[in-house]
């Protein structure tokens, strides 16, 4: 699951995917803006065939946050 998330993220940032960890910050480390995050989450929703409410998305600060959410909701 982590690898799939990193693969999606690598399409939106120049941050080396081999350096991404669960602690990697979406905004501070990957330099993503809120539009980027929403687009990425849309891709993740398509990949995992789920819908993630906006109130949950605002809590995604790290790659691990996304992974943990998906593990508990898929």
Secondary structure as UniProt FT lines:
FT   HELIX           2..10
FT   TURN            11..12
FT   HELIX           17..19
FT   TURN            22..23
FT   TURN            26..30
FT   HELIX           34..48
FT   HELIX           54..57
FT   TURN            58..59
FT   HELIX           63..73
//
